[in-house]
Amino acid sequence: MAGRRPKSAATRVAEGNPGHRPIPTPMDFSAAGEIPKPPSWMDTLAKREYKRIVESLSDLDLLKAVDVAVLASYATAYSRWITAEKQIAEQGTVISVSGSTGQTKLVKNPALTVGSDAQKQMLRAGSLLGLNPADRNRLNAAPKQIANPFTALMDDTNLDD
């Protein structure tokens, strides 16, 4: 999509609305449920990353059950990226391959391509989840508010009556 990314409704309210355009109300996903456990088909490293992201973002109350596909995509890409990086560290960026005629030639390690593709997928999915500072600012990411019993006292404007 070309152009600037739209600002969140909370950001538009905080900055003011000089154009007086209607500010869309945020969608309510409260009925969407909680994030389930990682899918069973994911490998151990992906499951560990999935759980880490769920724990990290739970205070912001952004993740819902409808986000499982994006979160699983991110965690799987993370696992592929780490696996490829380990393979590159062991084998190097260039590997020798024997041809059909018996000659040996040097070629780019295929793990470089796998790692690069996984990194791109991580960045895209991570952007949707708000995993970098710029994208987090665009989301309505306010920490969960704990009920404060003194709020009612501070908001009462009729104390001087």
VODRENMI-475550 format. One line per field, with one value per residue: residue number from 1; x, z negated, y negated of N, C-alpha, C, O, CB in turn; residue in three letters. Coordinates in nm, 3 decimals, decimal comma. Atoms other than C-alpha are relative to their C-alpha. Glycine has a CB too. Example, Ala and Ser with C-alpha at 12.3 -4.5 7.8 and 13.67 -1.06 7.14 Angstrom:
! residues 2
num (1:2)
nx (0,089:-0,082)
nz (0,000:0,006)
ny (0,119:0,119)
cax (1,230:1,367)
caz (-0,780:-0,714)
cay (0,450:0,106)
cx (0,090:-0,077)
cz (0,000:-0,073)
cy (-0,120:-0,109)
ox (0,194:-0,026)
oz (-0,066:-0,090)
oy (-0,118:-0,220)
cbx (-0,099:0,041)
cbz (-0,125:0,142)
cby (-0,003:-0,046)
residu (ALA:SER)
This chain:
! residues 161
num (1:2:3:4:5:6:7:8:9:10:11:12:13:14:15:16:17:18:19:20:21:22:23:24:25:26:27:28:29:30:31:32:33:34:35:36:37:38:39:40:41:42:43:44:45:46:47:48:49:50:51:52:53:54:55:56:57:58:59:60:61:62:63:64:65:66:67:68:69:70:71:72:73:74:75:76:77:78:79:80:81:82:83:84:85:86:87:88:89:90:91:92:93:94:95:96:97:98:99:100:101:102:103:104:105:106:107:108:109:110:111:112:113:114:115:116:117:118:119:120:121:122:123:124:125:126:127:128:129:130:131:132:133:134:135:136:137:138:139:140:141:142:143:144:145:146:147:148:149:150:151:152:153:154:155:156:157:158:159:160:161)
nx (0,085:-0,080:0,034:-0,026:0,086:0,093:-0,021:0,108:0,101:-0,051:-0,100:0,070:0,067:-0,103:-0,061:0,103:0,060:0,021:0,084:0,134:0,049:0,045:-0,100:0,068:-0,008:-0,075:0,081:0,001:-0,028:0,006:0,066:-0,085:-0,060:-0,142:-0,094:-0,017:-0,136:-0,057:0,047:-0,080:-0,089:-0,119:-0,113:-0,024:-0,050:0,112:0,093:-0,061:0,013:0,143:0,033:-0,070:0,073:0,128:-0,030:-0,046:0,108:0,122:0,031:0,060:0,134:0,019:0,014:0,126:-0,002:-0,004:-0,138:-0,083:-0,067:-0,112:-0,096:-0,062:-0,086:-0,119:-0,080:-0,057:-0,106:-0,109:-0,066:-0,074:-0,112:-0,102:-0,056:-0,085:-0,119:-0,088:-0,059:-0,099:-0,115:-0,073:-0,049:-0,051:0,090:-0,028:-0,025:-0,046:0,095:-0,055:0,085:0,026:-0,122:-0,103:-0,070:0,052:0,009:0,049:0,129:0,059:0,071:0,145:0,054:0,005:0,129:0,103:-0,008:0,045:0,145:0,060:-0,011:0,102:0,130:0,004:0,021:0,139:0,093:-0,031:0,058:0,144:0,017:-0,052:-0,122:-0,107:0,051:0,079:0,132:0,068:0,060:0,119:0,107:0,059:-0,072:-0,008:-0,003:0,125:0,022:0,046:0,101:-0,052:0,117:-0,002:0,036:0,130:-0,020:-0,070:0,086:0,121:-0,016:0,101:-0,044:0,012:0,141)
nz (0,000:-0,012:0,090:0,143:0,077:0,079:0,144:0,077:0,050:0,123:-0,038:-0,060:0,108:0,080:-0,077:-0,045:-0,128:-0,065:-0,120:0,047:-0,065:0,102:0,048:0,015:0,132:-0,009:-0,004:0,126:-0,017:0,131:-0,012:-0,078:0,089:0,034:-0,087:0,042:0,003:-0,136:-0,078:0,023:-0,112:0,008:0,067:0,136:-0,001:-0,038:0,114:0,103:-0,044:0,007:0,141:0,042:-0,054:0,071:0,132:-0,015:-0,043:0,078:0,076:-0,088:-0,033:-0,144:-0,065:0,015:-0,068:-0,145:-0,038:0,008:-0,127:-0,015:0,103:-0,040:-0,115:0,054:0,077:-0,094:-0,073:0,096:0,013:-0,125:-0,005:0,094:-0,053:-0,114:0,050:0,060:-0,110:-0,063:0,090:-0,008:-0,134:-0,069:-0,099:-0,127:0,020:-0,122:-0,051:-0,107:-0,118:-0,056:-0,068:0,100:0,041:0,118:-0,017:0,116:-0,023:0,115:0,089:-0,011:0,127:-0,008:-0,059:0,097:0,109:-0,049:-0,018:0,133:0,061:-0,062:0,053:0,140:0,004:-0,039:0,105:0,120:-0,018:0,027:0,144:0,075:0,068:-0,004:0,061:-0,091:-0,017:0,130:0,017:-0,085:0,058:0,124:0,096:0,134:0,096:0,070:0,113:0,123:0,063:0,112:0,079:0,029:-0,119:0,020:0,087:-0,073:-0,107:0,054:-0,010:0,083:0,139:0,062:0,011)
ny (0,116:0,119:0,110:-0,013:-0,089:0,079:0,007:-0,062:0,093:0,061:0,099:0,113:0,074:0,065:0,109:0,093:-0,035:0,128:-0,012:-0,036:-0,121:-0,095:-0,094:-0,129:-0,062:-0,125:-0,121:-0,073:-0,142:-0,064:-0,130:-0,089:-0,097:0,010:-0,070:-0,139:-0,054:-0,007:-0,114:-0,121:-0,027:0,084:-0,062:0,046:0,138:0,088:0,004:0,083:0,140:0,029:0,026:0,122:0,115:0,009:0,057:0,139:0,089:-0,019:0,121:0,099:-0,048:0,012:-0,129:-0,075:-0,129:0,019:0,030:-0,121:-0,027:0,093:-0,034:-0,127:0,032:0,065:-0,095:-0,097:0,069:0,017:-0,129:-0,024:0,095:-0,045:-0,125:0,036:0,069:-0,101:-0,075:0,088:0,008:-0,126:-0,031:0,117:0,058:-0,066:-0,144:-0,067:-0,097:-0,085:-0,004:-0,133:-0,048:-0,024:0,122:0,068:0,145:0,074:0,065:0,068:-0,091:0,020:0,049:0,146:0,036:-0,037:0,097:0,131:-0,007:-0,010:0,133:0,086:-0,041:0,044:0,145:0,029:-0,046:0,078:0,133:-0,012:-0,024:0,114:-0,042:0,102:0,124:0,083:-0,060:0,000:0,133:0,010:-0,081:0,050:-0,083:0,056:-0,110:-0,027:0,089:-0,064:0,086:0,077:0,039:0,143:0,075:0,064:0,115:0,105:0,047:0,064:0,146:0,064:-0,002:0,132:0,037)
cax (0,000:0,146:0,159:0,187:0,059:-0,253:-0,223:-0,419:-0,736:-0,567:-0,279:-0,518:-0,714:-0,394:-0,255:-0,585:-0,803:-0,748:-0,923:-1,230:-1,253:-1,437:-1,210:-1,300:-1,381:-1,149:-1,284:-1,380:-1,219:-1,302:-1,522:-1,236:-1,099:-0,752:-0,444:-0,433:-0,124:0,120:0,001:0,122:0,289:0,545:0,896:1,037:1,222:0,914:0,694:0,941:0,937:0,557:0,528:0,787:0,592:0,261:0,416:0,578:0,261:0,013:0,043:-0,060:-0,376:-0,326:-0,318:-0,642:-0,726:-0,764:-0,391:-0,272:-0,192:0,026:0,194:0,257:0,396:0,635:0,748:0,800:1,002:1,208:1,283:1,385:1,606:1,788:1,833:1,973:2,209:2,344:2,400:2,581:2,800:2,895:2,940:3,025:2,868:3,031:3,023:3,190:2,968:3,071:2,934:2,811:3,144:3,338:3,466:3,422:3,296:3,216:2,856:2,659:2,525:2,150:2,097:2,172:1,860:1,649:1,772:1,710:1,356:1,280:1,407:1,179:0,880:0,968:0,983:0,645:0,468:0,647:0,530:0,169:0,219:0,384:0,722:0,929:0,903:0,769:0,485:0,407:0,340:0,083:-0,113:-0,347:-0,090:-0,170:-0,076:-0,362:-0,509:-0,545:-0,854:-0,755:-1,000:-0,893:-0,985:-1,345:-1,226:-0,997:-1,262:-1,534:-1,569:-1,858:-1,650:-1,687:-2,071)
caz (0,000:0,101:-0,121:-0,493:-0,739:-0,911:-1,272:-1,538:-1,675:-2,011:-1,844:-1,642:-1,955:-2,146:-1,866:-1,800:-1,493:-1,297:-0,984:-1,189:-1,002:-1,184:-1,397:-1,366:-1,687:-1,765:-1,694:-1,995:-1,991:-2,352:-2,239:-2,034:-2,339:-2,475:-2,289:-2,293:-2,341:-2,047:-1,764:-1,796:-1,453:-1,556:-1,653:-2,002:-1,918:-1,751:-2,049:-2,287:-2,082:-2,057:-2,437:-2,483:-2,256:-2,425:-2,767:-2,642:-2,485:-2,745:-2,948:-2,644:-2,595:-2,218:-2,138:-2,086:-1,951:-1,600:-1,601:-1,629:-1,258:-1,252:-1,576:-1,454:-1,127:-1,320:-1,554:-1,269:-1,072:-1,384:-1,422:-1,055:-1,083:-1,392:-1,235:-0,915:-1,109:-1,305:-0,980:-0,829:-1,138:-1,106:-0,727:-0,628:-0,366:-0,079:-0,053:0,190:0,406:0,622:0,972:1,182:1,365:1,040:1,025:0,707:0,716:0,453:0,425:0,194:-0,108:-0,056:-0,425:-0,339:-0,123:-0,381:-0,656:-0,447:-0,355:-0,718:-0,832:-0,586:-0,704:-1,067:-0,998:-0,821:-1,086:-1,367:-1,223:-1,238:-1,600:-1,698:-1,779:-1,683:-1,838:-1,528:-1,480:-1,852:-1,846:-1,568:-1,769:-2,053:-2,290:-2,637:-2,930:-3,116:-3,370:-3,724:-3,898:-4,138:-4,425:-4,465:-4,110:-4,208:-4,482:-4,248:-3,975:-4,207:-4,116:-4,354:-4,670:-4,729:-4,727)
cay (0,000:-0,335:-0,640:-0,694:-0,443:-0,569:-0,680:-0,499:-0,656:-0,715:-0,899:-1,115:-1,209:-1,287:-1,507:-1,680:-1,663:-1,984:-1,852:-1,754:-1,426:-1,150:-0,936:-0,569:-0,390:-0,101:0,245:0,455:0,798:0,879:1,167:1,312:1,490:1,541:1,660:2,041:2,255:2,275:2,500:2,860:2,863:2,598:2,706:2,650:2,328:2,177:2,272:2,108:1,785:1,797:1,816:1,538:1,301:1,384:1,309:0,988:0,849:0,969:0,647:0,443:0,651:0,651:1,021:1,211:1,554:1,410:1,325:1,686:1,717:1,406:1,503:1,859:1,722:1,499:1,778:2,026:1,772:1,701:2,072:2,102:1,795:1,925:2,271:2,116:1,889:2,188:2,377:2,077:2,050:2,419:2,441:2,084:1,862:2,056:2,434:2,673:2,891:3,186:3,169:3,464:3,482:3,501:3,144:2,940:2,585:2,323:2,203:1,977:2,164:2,221:2,142:1,777:1,762:1,946:1,711:1,401:1,510:1,599:1,259:1,080:1,285:1,210:0,837:0,839:1,045:0,861:0,532:0,651:0,756:0,427:0,583:0,279:-0,068:-0,244:0,003:0,017:-0,360:-0,312:-0,058:-0,138:0,007:-0,117:0,108:0,273:0,035:0,162:0,029:-0,247:-0,298:-0,662:-0,762:-0,835:-1,070:-1,260:-1,292:-1,424:-1,793:-1,862:-1,863:-2,238:-2,238)
cx (0,090:-0,044:0,033:-0,092:-0,094:0,034:-0,117:-0,096:0,049:0,103:-0,067:-0,070:0,103:0,061:-0,101:-0,049:-0,029:-0,090:-0,143:-0,061:-0,044:0,113:-0,070:0,015:0,074:-0,095:0,012:0,017:-0,008:-0,066:0,087:0,071:0,149:0,085:0,015:0,148:0,054:-0,054:0,095:0,101:0,129:0,113:0,026:0,045:-0,111:-0,100:0,055:-0,013:-0,146:-0,039:0,067:-0,075:-0,134:0,022:0,036:-0,114:-0,127:-0,038:-0,068:-0,142:-0,031:-0,030:-0,134:0,012:0,008:0,141:0,090:0,075:0,121:0,110:0,073:0,093:0,130:0,091:0,066:0,114:0,121:0,080:0,083:0,123:0,113:0,067:0,094:0,127:0,098:0,071:0,107:0,125:0,085:0,069:0,066:-0,097:0,019:0,030:0,049:-0,098:0,067:-0,099:-0,016:0,122:0,115:0,076:-0,069:-0,005:-0,058:-0,130:-0,046:-0,079:-0,150:-0,064:-0,004:-0,134:-0,114:-0,003:-0,053:-0,153:-0,072:0,005:-0,106:-0,139:-0,015:-0,029:-0,143:-0,098:0,023:-0,056:-0,150:-0,029:0,049:0,129:0,118:-0,059:-0,088:-0,141:-0,079:-0,068:-0,127:-0,119:-0,058:0,058:0,015:0,002:-0,135:-0,010:-0,053:-0,096:0,060:-0,119:-0,005:-0,036:-0,132:0,012:0,063:-0,086:-0,123:0,021:-0,098:0,038:-0,023:-0,146:-0,049)
cz (0,000:-0,102:-0,145:-0,063:-0,082:-0,149:-0,071:-0,049:-0,125:0,030:0,059:-0,106:-0,081:0,071:0,039:0,137:0,077:0,123:-0,032:0,076:-0,109:-0,036:-0,022:-0,141:0,013:-0,004:-0,133:0,028:-0,133:0,006:0,074:-0,087:-0,021:0,100:-0,050:-0,006:0,142:0,075:-0,013:0,112:-0,005:-0,070:-0,135:-0,006:0,034:-0,115:-0,111:0,035:-0,006:-0,143:-0,049:0,048:-0,072:-0,138:0,010:0,033:-0,083:-0,081:0,086:0,043:0,149:0,067:-0,034:0,080:0,152:0,051:0,004:0,130:0,021:-0,100:0,033:0,119:-0,047:-0,069:0,089:0,079:-0,090:-0,013:0,124:0,008:-0,092:0,052:0,117:-0,046:-0,064:0,109:0,071:-0,086:0,006:0,135:0,070:0,105:0,138:-0,031:0,131:0,036:0,111:0,115:0,051:0,070:-0,097:-0,043:-0,121:0,028:-0,127:0,037:-0,130:-0,082:0,012:-0,130:-0,003:0,055:-0,097:-0,114:0,040:0,016:-0,135:-0,071:0,055:-0,053:-0,146:-0,009:0,037:-0,110:-0,129:0,006:-0,030:-0,148:-0,085:-0,074:0,017:-0,046:0,093:0,017:-0,130:-0,024:0,082:-0,056:-0,121:-0,115:-0,133:-0,098:-0,070:-0,122:-0,118:-0,067:-0,122:-0,081:-0,028:0,120:-0,017:-0,088:0,074:0,109:-0,051:-0,004:-0,090:-0,147:-0,070:-0,021:-0,141)
cy (-0,123:-0,105:0,029:0,102:-0,086:0,006:0,068:-0,107:-0,071:-0,108:-0,123:-0,084:-0,077:-0,120:-0,107:0,041:-0,127:0,007:0,035:0,117:0,097:0,097:0,134:0,055:0,131:0,120:0,073:0,148:0,073:0,137:0,101:0,102:-0,023:0,079:0,144:0,039:0,004:0,123:0,119:0,027:-0,082:0,075:-0,067:-0,146:-0,099:-0,012:-0,089:-0,148:-0,045:-0,037:-0,129:-0,124:-0,017:-0,061:-0,147:-0,096:0,013:-0,124:-0,107:0,037:-0,017:0,132:0,064:0,128:-0,015:-0,028:0,122:0,025:-0,091:0,033:0,130:-0,020:-0,064:0,101:0,104:-0,062:-0,022:0,130:0,032:-0,089:0,046:0,127:-0,029:-0,069:0,097:0,080:-0,084:-0,011:0,127:0,018:-0,117:-0,049:0,062:0,146:0,060:0,112:0,079:0,005:0,143:0,057:0,018:-0,124:-0,063:-0,149:-0,060:-0,070:-0,066:0,102:-0,026:-0,051:-0,153:-0,047:0,031:-0,102:-0,136:-0,003:0,004:-0,136:-0,095:0,034:-0,042:-0,149:-0,037:0,039:-0,078:-0,140:0,002:0,020:-0,116:0,033:-0,096:-0,134:-0,085:0,056:0,002:-0,135:-0,015:0,078:-0,070:0,081:-0,072:0,117:0,016:-0,091:0,079:-0,097:-0,067:-0,051:-0,150:-0,086:-0,073:-0,123:-0,117:-0,062:-0,075:-0,151:-0,074:-0,002:-0,133:-0,043:-0,004)
ox (0,182:-0,158:0,085:-0,204:-0,053:0,081:-0,229:-0,063:0,025:0,105:-0,028:-0,071:0,081:0,093:-0,063:0,012:-0,145:-0,158:-0,228:-0,182:0,011:0,183:-0,166:0,120:0,058:-0,199:0,118:-0,072:0,050:-0,036:0,052:0,120:0,210:0,034:0,046:0,236:-0,023:-0,080:0,216:0,201:0,222:0,089:-0,036:-0,002:-0,120:-0,153:-0,020:-0,043:-0,174:-0,105:0,007:-0,090:-0,173:-0,055:-0,009:-0,115:-0,225:-0,156:-0,141:-0,213:-0,142:-0,102:-0,176:0,110:0,061:0,165:0,210:0,192:0,227:0,229:0,194:0,199:0,238:0,211:0,181:0,218:0,235:0,203:0,196:0,229:0,229:0,190:0,202:0,235:0,219:0,189:0,211:0,237:0,207:0,185:0,146:-0,197:-0,068:0,107:0,023:-0,144:0,134:-0,217:0,043:0,136:0,226:0,152:-0,189:0,090:-0,125:-0,140:0,002:-0,153:-0,194:-0,172:-0,083:-0,193:-0,205:-0,110:-0,123:-0,218:-0,175:-0,090:-0,168:-0,219:-0,123:-0,111:-0,203:-0,185:-0,072:-0,097:-0,202:-0,134:0,030:0,150:0,225:-0,180:-0,187:-0,238:-0,202:-0,175:-0,214:-0,234:0,004:-0,012:0,120:-0,078:-0,212:0,087:-0,150:-0,067:0,116:-0,202:-0,111:-0,046:-0,145:-0,058:0,026:-0,068:-0,192:0,101:-0,090:-0,050:-0,039:-0,168:-0,166)
oz (-0,082:-0,150:-0,179:-0,017:-0,137:-0,199:-0,020:-0,052:-0,142:-0,035:0,029:-0,096:-0,116:0,008:0,085:0,204:0,089:0,155:0,057:0,092:-0,219:0,050:-0,099:-0,204:0,111:-0,069:-0,197:0,084:-0,146:-0,077:0,083:-0,035:0,035:0,174:-0,167:0,026:0,238:0,014:-0,027:0,088:0,071:-0,158:-0,168:-0,090:-0,026:-0,140:-0,174:-0,052:-0,045:-0,166:-0,127:-0,027:-0,103:-0,180:-0,071:-0,014:-0,056:-0,101:0,034:0,101:0,186:0,168:-0,150:0,151:0,220:0,171:0,028:0,125:0,063:-0,066:0,014:0,125:0,001:-0,044:0,066:0,099:-0,045:-0,012:0,113:0,052:-0,051:0,044:0,125:0,007:-0,049:0,098:0,109:-0,036:-0,005:0,141:0,161:0,134:0,224:-0,121:0,238:-0,050:0,197:0,094:-0,004:0,082:-0,056:-0,139:-0,141:0,080:-0,205:0,141:-0,239:-0,027:-0,006:-0,126:-0,077:0,005:-0,113:-0,155:-0,037:-0,024:-0,153:-0,140:-0,020:-0,082:-0,187:-0,091:-0,025:-0,148:-0,199:-0,095:-0,091:-0,198:-0,207:-0,186:-0,040:-0,036:0,047:0,018:-0,128:-0,084:0,046:-0,020:-0,177:-0,178:-0,161:-0,083:-0,083:-0,197:-0,105:-0,078:-0,209:-0,029:-0,065:0,108:0,025:-0,065:0,054:0,142:0,028:-0,083:-0,099:-0,232:-0,193:-0,071:-0,165)
oy (-0,133:-0,103:0,135:0,125:-0,188:0,108:0,073:-0,225:-0,191:-0,212:-0,236:-0,206:-0,193:-0,221:-0,214:0,125:-0,167:-0,091:0,037:0,126:0,095:0,149:0,143:0,040:0,203:0,118:0,072:0,213:0,181:0,223:0,219:0,202:-0,114:0,163:0,166:-0,041:-0,001:0,226:0,101:0,095:-0,056:0,158:-0,168:-0,222:-0,206:-0,121:-0,164:-0,230:-0,158:-0,139:-0,203:-0,221:-0,130:-0,148:-0,228:-0,210:-0,056:-0,149:-0,191:-0,045:-0,054:0,135:0,067:0,149:0,074:-0,025:0,109:0,063:-0,044:0,031:0,140:0,041:-0,028:0,104:0,143:0,001:-0,010:0,128:0,080:-0,045:0,047:0,140:0,030:-0,041:0,082:0,110:-0,031:-0,011:0,119:0,057:-0,097:0,017:0,052:0,177:0,006:0,187:0,021:0,033:0,235:0,179:0,053:-0,119:-0,046:-0,207:0,008:-0,136:-0,034:0,184:-0,140:-0,110:-0,211:-0,143:-0,050:-0,147:-0,202:-0,099:-0,060:-0,174:-0,170:-0,056:-0,084:-0,191:-0,125:-0,040:-0,113:-0,196:-0,091:-0,019:-0,116:-0,014:-0,072:-0,155:-0,142:-0,019:-0,006:-0,140:-0,094:0,053:-0,161:0,159:-0,130:0,210:-0,079:-0,106:0,153:-0,216:-0,001:-0,125:-0,202:-0,208:-0,188:-0,221:-0,233:-0,179:-0,140:-0,202:-0,196:-0,001:-0,136:-0,153:-0,034)
cbx (-0,097:-0,008:-0,145:-0,015:0,083:-0,143:0,016:0,058:-0,132:0,061:0,101:-0,102:-0,080:0,110:0,067:0,054:-0,128:0,131:0,057:-0,091:0,109:-0,123:0,069:0,054:-0,142:0,103:0,042:-0,130:0,137:-0,074:-0,134:0,102:-0,022:0,025:0,139:-0,075:0,004:0,154:-0,014:-0,091:-0,073:-0,031:0,126:0,104:0,115:-0,070:-0,025:0,149:0,056:-0,083:0,045:0,145:-0,023:-0,066:0,114:0,106:-0,032:0,016:0,126:0,087:-0,103:0,122:0,113:-0,124:-0,124:-0,092:0,057:-0,087:-0,099:-0,047:-0,069:-0,108:-0,074:-0,039:-0,088:-0,108:-0,051:-0,056:-0,104:-0,090:-0,047:-0,062:-0,113:-0,077:-0,041:-0,081:-0,109:-0,061:-0,048:-0,093:-0,113:0,135:0,022:0,119:-0,128:0,144:-0,131:0,031:0,058:-0,117:0,041:0,096:0,007:0,086:-0,087:0,106:-0,107:-0,092:0,049:-0,065:0,085:0,115:-0,022:0,025:0,142:0,068:-0,038:0,071:0,140:0,003:-0,016:0,133:0,097:-0,035:0,018:0,150:0,025:-0,059:0,072:-0,103:0,040:0,062:0,116:0,070:0,014:0,101:0,099:0,032:0,052:-0,158:0,136:-0,120:0,110:-0,010:-0,097:0,119:-0,125:0,090:0,000:0,136:-0,007:-0,099:0,086:0,128:-0,043:-0,033:-0,020:-0,133:0,147:0,070:-0,085)
cbz (-0,122:0,142:0,011:-0,069:-0,091:0,023:-0,048:-0,120:-0,029:-0,091:0,101:0,103:-0,093:-0,035:0,125:0,002:-0,021:0,038:0,092:0,013:0,093:0,049:-0,132:0,101:-0,062:-0,113:0,117:-0,079:0,064:-0,098:0,072:0,077:0,053:-0,143:0,002:0,094:-0,065:-0,006:0,149:-0,015:0,130:-0,075:0,088:-0,066:0,101:0,126:-0,053:-0,019:0,144:0,048:-0,088:0,055:0,152:-0,013:-0,067:0,108:0,145:-0,094:-0,061:0,122:-0,083:0,061:-0,039:0,048:-0,037:0,040:-0,095:-0,034:0,117:-0,019:-0,136:0,035:0,098:-0,098:-0,104:0,095:0,055:-0,137:-0,024:0,122:-0,040:-0,139:0,046:0,098:-0,101:-0,091:0,100:0,025:-0,144:-0,026:0,083:0,063:0,009:0,076:-0,050:-0,018:0,050:-0,052:0,111:0,097:0,110:0,052:0,117:-0,126:0,124:-0,051:0,050:0,045:-0,147:0,039:-0,117:0,089:0,132:-0,056:-0,048:0,133:0,083:-0,084:0,023:0,152:0,014:-0,070:0,093:0,130:-0,025:-0,020:0,142:0,080:-0,039:-0,098:0,049:0,144:-0,045:0,136:0,054:-0,114:0,039:0,139:-0,038:0,002:0,055:-0,030:-0,104:-0,041:0,038:-0,094:-0,038:0,051:-0,131:-0,050:0,121:-0,062:-0,118:0,060:0,085:-0,144:0,144:0,018:-0,007:0,086:0,078)
cby (0,001:-0,057:-0,033:-0,133:0,096:0,048:-0,147:0,081:0,074:0,108:0,058:0,049:0,097:0,099:0,055:-0,145:0,085:-0,059:0,104:-0,119:0,064:0,079:-0,051:0,101:0,021:0,009:0,092:-0,027:0,020:-0,090:-0,016:-0,081:0,139:0,051:-0,072:0,093:0,142:0,006:-0,039:0,119:-0,028:-0,131:-0,007:0,088:-0,014:0,054:0,142:0,038:-0,017:0,123:0,119:-0,001:0,017:0,140:0,077:-0,008:0,027:0,119:-0,057:-0,020:-0,074:-0,060:0,092:-0,085:0,080:-0,115:-0,100:0,121:-0,017:-0,147:0,011:0,104:-0,093:-0,112:0,069:0,053:-0,135:-0,043:0,111:-0,024:-0,141:0,026:0,094:-0,091:-0,108:0,095:0,043:-0,141:-0,024:0,116:0,050:0,030:-0,150:-0,068:0,073:0,056:-0,069:0,142:-0,088:-0,006:-0,098:0,099:-0,101:0,031:-0,039:-0,102:0,102:-0,118:-0,017:0,130:0,052:-0,053:0,074:0,144:-0,013:-0,034:0,123:0,107:-0,059:0,014:0,152:0,031:-0,070:0,074:0,152:-0,006:-0,051:0,116:0,127:-0,049:0,135:-0,011:-0,084:-0,012:0,142:0,030:-0,108:0,048:0,140:0,008:0,039:-0,097:-0,023:0,149:-0,114:0,038:0,081:-0,120:0,075:-0,039:0,093:0,100:0,038:0,055:0,115:0,055:-0,045:0,069:0,036:-0,103:0,093)
residu (MET:ALA:GLY:ARG:ARG:PRO:LYS:SER:ALA:ALA:THR:ARG:VAL:ALA:GLU:GLY:ASN:PRO:GLY:HIS:ARG:PRO:ILE:PRO:THR:PRO:MET:ASP:PHE:SER:ALA:ALA:GLY:GLU:ILE:PRO:LYS:PRO:PRO:SER:TRP:MET:ASP:THR:LEU:ALA:LYS:ARG:GLU:TYR:LYS:ARG:ILE:VAL:GLU:SER:LEU:SER:ASP:LEU:ASP:LEU:LEU:LYS:ALA:VAL:ASP:VAL:ALA:VAL:LEU:ALA:SER:TYR:ALA:THR:ALA:TYR:SER:ARG:TRP:ILE:THR:ALA:GLU:LYS:GLN:ILE:ALA:GLU:GLN:GLY:THR:VAL:ILE:SER:VAL:SER:GLY:SER:THR:GLY:GLN:THR:LYS:LEU:VAL:LYS:ASN:PRO:ALA:LEU:THR:VAL:GLY:SER:ASP:ALA:GLN:LYS:GLN:MET:LEU:ARG:ALA:GLY:SER:LEU:LEU:GLY:LEU:ASN:PRO:ALA:ASP:ARG:ASN:ARG:LEU:ASN:ALA:ALA:PRO:LYS:GLN:ILE:ALA:ASN:PRO:PHE:THR:ALA:LEU:MET:ASP:ASP:THR:ASN:LEU:ASP:ASP)
